[in-house]
């Protein structure tokens, strides 16, 4: 009986440990992405992002790491301007588990459900979205946008890792592969 009551808890742990980042991207199909080699941050846009300065620096460091790994150089004379935007929302999950016994089929009141066990758990999490925009520095036009959606953490020891995962998965889609 006690093991049946623990099943929802273990399922919740398994599902939360599998949480990942879902990514999307969009781009201008007329653009040739090969000439872009230098980047800088679009300061007016970065300054408007409504997150803590600590998290903002974590995101910018992760972008620097990914861009440099792709062969880009940070420059005062950039080909690309990088901008970010974030959103978040609270997500509430309600799970019900019934371990009742009974007999027969159909609708109706089951007196055994009172003794069999109903369990409801409520959990909350914060889902975040990070947008990374790449803007042609000369034309001042957005040429690529990546978006990552996933569960955020408040654990300071895991923030760097989680932000690096968001940025890494988003920028893995840049440059786009033309079909």
Secondary structure, DSSP 4 states (H G I P E B T S, - for coil): -HHHHHHHHHHHHHHHHT---EEEEEE-TT---TT--EEEE-HHHHHH--S-HHHHHHHHHHHHHHHHHTT-EE-SS-SEEEEEEEEEEEEEEEEEEE-----SSSSS--TTHHHH-EEEEEEEEEEEEEEEEEEETTTTEEEEEEEEEEE----HHHHHHHHHHHHHHHHTT-SPPP-
